[in-house]
Structures are given as structure tokens and as C-alpha cells.
Amino acid sequence: MTTPADDMEMEKIAEDELSKLQRQFRVMEIDRATVMSSVQPTLRMQKNIISTLNTELDKVMMELKLTKSTSNLLDNAKTRERLVVLLKEHEKYAAEVKEHRGFITELDFLLRQVQKEIKALKTKGTEKVYANTLTNQTVITQLENRLDTAMKKFNAVNCDNYKMRLEIDRLLRDRQFFNGIWKNQIKRLMDGKAQILELVEQAITTYDQREEWCSKLEALKEKAAIDYRKHCLEVRELQRQLDHSMKLEEFLRTKGTVRLTAADAKAEAKRLEQQEEEMRTYNNYINILDAIKEFTGENDVDKLIQEFSRREEENYALFNYINEVNTELKNLSDNVKMLKDNIEEETAKHQAKLYKQQDSIESLRLTLEGRRQATAHAKQLYDKNTDVLTSLLQQIHSLALASECDSLPLLKLLGKSFVINVTNARLYIKSLEKKITEIVDIIKLDEAIQRQMESKERTPPSSRRRRARARTPALPANTTALPARHRDNAQITTHA
């Protein structure tokens, strides 16, 4: 069983949560408004682009339809046939020109041959030359005539080609001019269609308004006819009652003296009472009407009826507006309920996301611990390797100092310290390698000399030992700088 303090605390928590959700809702509304305000220009621009593209598409489709019309197809077919004929004529004339050019080249070749023969004949006797000159002149004249005719034909063909080109250019200009006029006419047609469509839309709207007004007028006429019939029926009924009362009054007047019975007296009293009641009702209506006239300040009954009708319409419009507002409030309440459901759903998602983030944080923490352990292990290995490298460098340094390498005095002259490190360790190693290669060369040289001596002299081992002793001082001066261990190795190798 809950206590009042717990209920108060729960209500406070619920109020805090409600205020928080309201703040979030307001922020979401502000974000939505900003997004809509930023998106509306782009949407408007895209709608304008789409509308322009649709209009261009309609224009293109209209142009395609117009180009596919029978008249345009016939004109294009005629133009195509005309161009085919002109191309065939051009090919024929080009072939003729090519043929005539071949004739001209052949005639030039023959002329050159004739000139060569003339030169050859000039070298011979003048008599033979004079005899052949006539024949050559006739041949030359014939060839010149042929050349003249060929040139005339060639010029005629060129003239025809020039005329054809001029005709083709003229036709192309006419076609371009026709296309320009055609485009202008199409544009005017499209503008006229747009105006016609606009006028048709305006006519449709006016026709709809006319239909609406006609329907309202018919309704008013029907209502007026119904009211008129009702009024006529009421007038007839009143006239009938008036006639009946007049006849009754005349009948009673003709009777003169009539004995009144108790029933007649009672009926007369009831009638008088009814008349008094009707008079009171009439006076009450008159008073009410006078009060209405005094309140409104209007004495015309028709104007009062119109004002009453207007107020009735205003009240009906206000009633409709109130209904619309109620429906809108209902929709807004539904939207608020839906937004609350969405907020609850988002809150649940947020909680799930928080739980998921906590799980990921735990996994990342475990991964971090593993990485830290791996880093510590790697650091230990690094320290161990550093110690090993330091000891190795120290041994290399001691070995280099013991072997008295050539590069160590150079370092000393350069002002470098003898402390070995990673940068100058390579220099020490190279110096040691050089020293070792020198020692190996010396040992090989000693072995070669020993083999040569053995090949020259075949003596007992004692003499061989004496030669070895006598040969040891012949080593280079560099061997003195070797450590004792290397000298012993060298002597052992030599004795071997």
C-alpha cells in the first residue's frame, strides 16, 4: 500500500517527465518549422523547374506531331528526292570531270612525248626535220583542238557545278527561312492555345458560378412559390371563415329574436373567452413586435425579417465555424496523442541505445584493459631487448677497443666520444669487419707462403718448425695491434 508521500513523489516525477517531453516537443516543432522554411524555396524552385520542363516537353511533343504531319512529310519527301537527284547529278558530273582530267593528263603526256621527239629530230638532219614538221604540226593542232574541247567541257561542267551549288545554297537559305517562320508560327499557335485554354478555364469557372447562382435562384423561386401557396391557402381559409361568420351573422340577424339556451350561453361565453384570449395573444404579439422595433430602432417589418435572416445565417456560419474548430481541436488532440506515443517510443529507443552504449563501453573497457596489459608486456619486452642491445653494444665497444680498430683514432680526432650507441654502432662493426678481413688475409697469405715453402723443401718436421719460427717475424706491423686471443689463433692457424 502506497503512502501519500510516495504518491506525491510519483506525481512530481510524472510532472517533471511531462515538462521534459513538452520541452522536447517544442524543440522538435521549432526544428520542423526551420526545416520546412529552409526546404520550401528548394521545393518551389523544383516545382518551377518541373513546370517549365513539362511545358517544354509539351512544346517538343507538339513540334514532333507537327513535323509528323502529312504536309511536312510530303515536303520532306520531295526535298529528299530533290537532294537525291542533285547528288546523283553531282556524282555523274564529278565522274565526267575526273574522266576529262584523265584525258588532259594523257594529252599533256603526249605533248611532252611529242616535244621530246621534236628535240630528237632537231638533232638529225634539217631536211628530215622539215619533212616531219608538217606532220607534227598537224598532230599538235589536232591535240590542241582536243585539249580545247576537253577544257571547254571541263569549264562547262564547272559552271554547271557552280550553278548547282548556288541552287543548293539558295534552297538551304529558303529552308532556314521557312524553319524560322515555322517556329514563329508554332510559337504563336502555342501562345494562342494557352490563351484559349485560359479563356476556356475562365468560361468554365463563370459557367459553374452561373449554374450555382441559377440553382440558388431556382431554390429561392421554389421557396417563394411554396410560401405563396401557403399564403394563398391561409387567405382562402380566412376568407372561408369570414364568409361563414358573415353568413352566420346574417342568419342570426334574420332570426331577430332568438331564445338563448344554457348551451348557447355557455358556447357564447366560451367564444367570447376565446376571442379575449386571441386578443390578448394578438396584443402580446403586438407588444413583442413593438419591443423588437424599439430595441432595433427599425419600424419596417421586412427589414426586420431580413436582419433576422442575416443574423440567423451568421449564427449558422458561427455554428459551422465552431464545428470546424472542434474537429480541428480533435485532430490536434489526436496528433498530440500520436506525438506522445512517438515520444514514448523515442524514449524507449533512447534507453535501449543508452543500454547498448553502456554494453559497448564495458566491452571497450575490457578491450582497453587487454591493450594496456599487451602494452605493459610489450614495454617489458622492449626494456629487455634494450638491455640486451645495450650489453651487446658494450661488448662490441670493448671488442673494438681491444682490437684497436683504425677508425677509433679518427673518431677521437673528430672530437667524437668513444661511447657506443645505435647510431655509431655500425661504424664499430664495420671497423671490426675490416680488422677481421685483414687478419683473415694475413692468415691466408701465411698459409700460401707455407704451402709454397713446403712444395720447395721436403724436410723433416724440425726444420719445418725452424722455418715457422723464422717466418713469424715477417708478419705485418698490424698484427702487433691484435689482441692476445687473435694472435694466438693466428699462430695456431699458422702451425696447422
C-alpha positions, 0 to 999 in steps of 0.5 A: 500500500502506497503512502501519500508521500510516495504518491506525491513523489510519483506525481512530481516525477510524472510532472517533471517527465511531462515538462521534459517531453513538452520541452522536447516537443517544442524543440522538435516543432521549432526544428520542423518549422526551420526545416520546412522554411529552409526546404520550401524555396528548394521545393518551389524552385523544383516545382518551377523547374518541373513546370517549365520542363513539362511545358517544354516537353509539351512544346517538343511533343507538339513540334514532333506531331507537327513535323509528323504531319502529312504536309511536312512529310510530303515536303520532306519527301520531295526535298529528299528526292530533290537532294537525291537527284542533285547528288546523283547529278553531282556524282555523274558530273564529278565522274565526267570531270575526273574522266576529262582530267584523265584525258588532259593528263594523257594529252599533256603526256603526249605533248611532252612525248611529242616535244621530246621527239621534236628535240630528237629530230632537231638533232638529225638532219634539217631536211628530215626535220622539215619533212616531219614538221608538217606532220607534227604540226598537224598532230599538235593542232589536232591535240590542241583542238582536243585539249580545247574541247576537253577544257571547254567541257571541263569549264562547262561542267564547272559552271554547271557545278557552280550553278548547282551549288548556288541552287543548293545554297539558295534552297538551304537559305529558303529552308532556314527561312521557312524553319524560322517562320515555322517556329514563329508560327508554332510559337504563336499557335502555342501562345494562342492555345494557352490563351484559349485554354485560359479563356476556356478555364475562365468560361468554365469557372463563370459557367459553374458560378452561373449554374450555382447562382441559377440553382440558388435562384431556382431554390429561392423561386421554389421557396417563394412559390411554396410560401405563396401557396401557403399564403394563398391557402391561409387567405382562402381559409380566412376568407372561408371563415369570414364568409361563414361568420358573415353568413352566420351573422346574417342568419342570426340577424334574420332570426331577430329574436332568438331564445338563448339556451344554457348551451348557447350561453355557455358556447357564447361565453366560451367564444367570447373567452376565446376571442379575449384570449386571441386578443390578448395573444394578438396584443402580446404579439403586438407588444413583442413586435413593438419591443423588437422595433424599439430595441432595433430602432427599425419600424419596417417589418421586412427589414426586420425579417431580413436582419433576422435572416442575416443574423440567423445565417451568421449564427449558422456560419458561427455554428459551422465555424465552431464545428470546424474548430472542434474537429480541428481541436480533435485532430490536434488532440489526436496528433498530440496523442500520436506525438506522445506515443512517438515520444514514448517510443523515442524514449524507449529507443533512447534507453535501449541505445543508452543500454547498448552504449553502456554494453559497448563501453564495458566491452571497450573497457575490457578491450582497453584493459587487454591493450594496456596489459599487451602494452605493459608486456610489450614495454617489458619486452622492449626494456629487455631487448634494450638491455640486451642491445645495450650489453651487446653494444658494450661488448662490441665497444670493448671488442673494438677497443681491444682490437684497436680498430683504425677508425677509433683514432679518427673518431677521437680526432673528430672530437667524437666520444668513444661511447657506443650507441645505435647510431655509431654502432655500425661504424664499430662493426664495420671497423671490426669487419675490416680488422677481421678481413685483414687478419683473415688475409694475413692468415691466408697469405701465411698459409700460401707462403707455407704451402709454397715453402713446403712444395720447395723443401721436403724436410723433416718436421724440425726444420719445418718448425725452424722455418715457422719460427723464422717466418713469424717475424715477417708478419705485418706491423698490424698484427702487433695491434691484435689482441692476445686471443687473435694472435694466438689463433693466428699462430695456431692457424699458422702451425696447422 
